Amino acid sequence: MLGIGRGSREGVISLEASIKSFGRAKQWSVALRLLREGLRLGVQLGPGHYIATASACRKGGQWQHALSVLSDMWKANEMREAKLEPDVISYSAGISACEKGKQWQPALALLSEMWEAKLEPNVISYSAAISACEKGEQWQRALALLSEMWEAKLEPSVISYNAGISACKKGEQWQRALALLSEMREAKLEPNVISYSAGISACEAGAQRHQLQRWDQRVREGRAVAAGACAAERDAGGEAGARRHQLQRWDQRVREGQAVAAGACAAERDAGGEAGARRYQLQRCDLHE
C-alpha cells in the first residue's frame, strides 16, 4: 500500500498527512490500515501518526479502535521500540474517543490515569470528560468535574459549561442549569445559543415534571375520594352504579385539566414568537427558583 522507505523522512511525513486526510474524510478503516502498513514496513512512527489514527477512529465513532491505537503507542514506548511517551495530547484524544462513544467510565479512568502519570489535564481533557458524563446522563459527575477544574486552576470554557448545562438538562436539574448560566456570566464568559437552548430545555423539563407531579397528586386524591364515596354508596345499596358514576366524573375532570394545560402551553409557545417564548420561559424559571 505504501511505497516509502523505512528511513525516508518524506515518507514518514507523507504517511501522517495521509492518515489525517482520511481521518477528515471519516474513513477511519483506511487510516487504521495505513498505520498498520507503516508498522509492517518498519517506518519510524511518531506520536503524530498514532494520534491522527486515533482521531480518525474517534470521528468514525470507533472509540474502541481509538483506545486500542493509543494503547499500542504506549506499549511501544514501554518496550522501548520508540520514544512514544504518553502526553496530554494523546490522553485527551483517548478521552475524546470515549466521549464520542458515550463511554463516561473509560473517560474518567483516563483522566485519573493522567494525574497518576504526573500529567496535568487541560481544558480540552476536562471538557471531553464532562461531555462524556453528559452523554452518559451522569450530571453529578459532570458538575463535580467542573468544580475540579476550578480547583486545578483551570478556567472552564464555554464548551465545558455547555456540557455541564446539557448534563443538568438530561438530569432534569433546571435550578442547577440556571446556576451554571449565571456562573458563566460571572466568569466573563458569554453564553451562546447552545448554552441558552440547553438551559431553556432544562427549565421546560422541570416545568413538565412539576405539572405531572401536580396531576398525579390530584388523581391520587380523586381516587381516595372516589373510593370513600363508593364505599358509602355501596353501603346504601348502589355499589356498581356508584363506582361507574364516580370514575366517570374523575375521568372527565382529568381530561378537562389536560386540555387546559395543553392549551396554555400552546398559547405560551405562540405568544411573541421563538425569542419571546424563550425569554418568558427563563423568566418563569427564575420565578420558580
Beta strands, then each sheet from edge to edge (+ up, - down):
end
